[in-house]
Each structure stands twice: as C-alpha cells, then as structure tokens.
C-alpha cells in the first residue's frame, strides 16, 4: 500500500495555485489513480482537465501532476497517461514528461505551475520543433527503444565517428553477447588480445557503417530486416549477409551535440530455412535478405570504445597528441605504476615498462596491482593491467630487467620514447640512466620522481637536453633541495621481520599527492606546457611531520601545497 499524504503544507500551496490558475479544472487523484504512478512513487497528485484540441499533440485528454515523498527536494512531475514512450519528444515510459528543473527557492505552487507551463509548451511543439528535438536526443530515444531480448548483443565500436558510409570489421565475443567493431582486422585483433578475448583472425568479418543524412525519429526506427535493407546500399549489404548468421550493422548520425552511433543486429534466419534449393554455405545474400525480410531485428546499444571518446568524449583537444606519445617508465613500484596508470587514463597511447622485481602481498596495500598479480614481475603485471583495462592502447611493452642490464635493442627502444620516467629508483640506477640519456644525440626528457620519508614531501624533476639530475645532489647522493630533516632515532625505514629488506612506512593516501604531482608534470611536458628543466614539490602536512619526529626545512613553509622551481644552469 503506497503512502498518500494530502495534509502537508506543500499540498495547500499547490492547490491554491491550481485554483488560481485553473479554477474548477482540477481535482485530487484518488488512491487507484496514484497507484498507476507507483514507480515514482507518488504521494499526492492532481488530475487536470484538457479541452479537446487544446494541444498540438493529439489525443491528450488529461494531465496528472504528482509529487513524491522527497518533495520539495525532488521536482513536481507531469504525466500524460495517454502518451507512450517515443510518441512525442521528451515523453518517457508511462507518459512521464522530461521537463527542465524548477527553482527550489520558489514556492511549491509556483514550481507546480512552472512545470504545467513547460508541459503546455512541449505539447504544442510544431512539426519542425518535434523533428529537431527527436534529432537532438537521437541516442537517448534509441536507448529507450533497444531490444530487451537476451539475443541482442552490446556493440562496442572503435571506429572513427566520421561522415560517410563504408565497410568496417567486426567480431563477436563472450559467446555472442558482445560485438566489437573497428576500422580494420589489425586494430580489432589487438583490442581483443588486450581484453583477453580469444577470437581467431578468421572470425573477424566485414560489415557496414552507414551514415544517415539525419537522425531517425522513434517512429522511423527499423523493426524488420526489410526496414534495414530498404535504407542501405543493397549492393554493399548483400555480399555480407550469410544464411543462419546475424550481421551487426552500425549506423551513425550527426546531432546538435555531436556524432552518435546506434546498432542493429540483422538476423540471417535459421539453417533450415535454406535447406531446399541452395547449395550448402552458398546462399546468395540477396536470397538471405528476401527470405528473412519479415524477421525482427535487434536494436542494440552502442558503446564507443575508441580513444577519442574514452579520453574526453570527443572534447579533449590533447587526445590526438597524447595518443601518439610513448612513455618509458623505469620502476613499476607503487609510485611508478600509479603514475603510469594515470597517464594511460589521460590518453597516452604507448608505454615501455621496466622493472626486475616481483609483486609481493605486502605491496598491494599501496600498489595499483592487487593480489591476483602477486609473484608476477611488476613490469609485466602492470602491462597486463593496462592493456586489460585500456584495450585501445596502441602498444605496451615490458622489460623484466634492471635498467643497467637492458639489452642494446631495449636501450634503442627506450631512446625513442618522448619522456622517460624514473620512479623511486635507487641512486645507482638513476645515475646510470642520467649518464646514458645525456650521451644520446637527442635525449628524451627525463622526469625523475621520488618521495621523502613518510611521503610527506614528494618531488618530480623534469630534465631537458643535457641537464643532469645529479647537479642538484651532493657528493653523498642526497638532494640539495630536501625539505625535511629527521633525527637518527626516527624510524623512517623499517626492516621486515626476519629479512634484510626495509621499507618506508607510508600508505597509499600519503603517496597519492606525489603520484598526481609526477603525472601532471609528465603531461605538461608532453603537451608543451613545460619546455625547460624544472622541479615541482608536494608539501604535505607540517603537523604530521612534527608528530612523526621530523623537522621542516626552509622551503617547507606551508602545508598541502605544490611549489615549482626553475632548474637554472643545471642547478636546482
């Protein structure tokens, strides 16, 4: 039994407004009428009379205004019970109208009247306005009208949203529950391999991407195979149709807010349909189209999985630049692997990952890799994580070695990177890297990042051309720009029980600011916002530093901030 409540103050305000603006043309909804809107759920509502021909939308004979138990935080809702989904713009299931928001500062009565006014305008749209509104939200109306059958697959597309119909490629995976579409076999094969899907190259077939001159209105959505055949180039479609096999066809259209895709899975009938009169596996496509013309098609949801959409939904101007960049990462520990993942999420397309260590269970509390990767090499495991989560990446390599022991071919690959990141590497490793990089004819930018004790301070240094990291270090290999001092009694390193290994006792939250600091510096180098050597430092909580027994040095003069310093004449 739903809770009906006409006793609250908001009801009085709404009914006063109704009587003022529509005297004698309204009444309260009874319990049986309110139960028709239980999915909202409505706690109070009103029936509004409608004169014949009052609206351009034919057949509207009544309007319901309802509020739910969250009102006034929620919106008043207007329902036209006689309308079905897609019959008129902005009509959802059950005749619910999708209206603009009202101002919560207004009275309940004014908000209700505002909704009724918006509804009146909507129901009086002329033909041109209706067409415009349907076109503007083409993808939304399609989503409301997708096939609910378990046989309807989800389309994932890597294709470029460009005007122009053409042949593309597809493969089915996850037992046919999904279809991946792309420009060529190679890109599909790479995406599937990255995703861990086992699809043979021979199972990748051709289909069509059809560009519509304008978006369909819901009444125009194809329902049968013949509807699809009538709207495409039959000479292009027929050779792709196979008896007994469905063909996924991708349709695109330009809307006010940009290009969108919708998908239709076109059934190929059953093998029994073609037993008589055709040689086995030699049924002409024209015959398939003719004999299956009355079969229902599956209208399918489309998810764009191309880099331009994943990284900014076509609004990231840096995507084309970042997608072509390659980053070398030396050290895939908790700092390096986290920086790598952030850069992948930002749209960097290629990576070379270098680390000789294996992940341990104790690492997982602050590493982006979880327990399923324990005892795997960190570089290889980070690669596997990246390509699984971002299968559109164009290339990820892993070298399971210390930097000092790379093969010549691996050094040459690393030298081709746009930026080399060393993260938490020991002084010896950074020293070899520094000498090797500066000896190159065209050295990549080196971004070196590390944290001080307890990760209360983090540093990221970008080095261009021949600038050396160690011009900022003293003879003992300690940075001249350290920002914390610790007495010998402070336990800034802890030795593992029964082992010679030591570790810094900080958690993932403490580390996260330094990860962001380093990733942002790499990004600024890639996009040209940083063009010369510099250092950035994250300064954490001075109170926490004092509690742990440390002392801030001169530059650590404020908490929770980032400072940037020029790297002048090779010195910090």
Beta strands, then each sheet from edge to edge (+ up, - down):
strand 1: 26-28
strand 2: 42-49
strand 3: 62-68
strand 4: 77-79
strand 5: 154-157
strand 6: 166-173
strand 7: 178-182
strand 8: 205-211
strand 9: 247-255
strand 10: 258-266
strand 11: 298-300
strand 12: 302-304
strand 13: 326-330
strand 14: 350-354
strand 15: 395-399
strand 16: 419-423
strand 17: 445-451
strand 18: 457-463
strand 19: 484-486
strand 20: 494-495
strand 21: 502-503
strand 22: 534-539
strand 23: 550-552
strand 24: 561-566
sheet 1: 1+ 2- 3+ 4-
sheet 2: 11+ 10- 9+ 8+ 6- 7+ 5+ 12+
sheet 3: 15+ 14+ 13+ 16+ 17+ 18- 22+ 24-
sheet 4: 19+ 23-
sheet 5: 20+ 21-
end
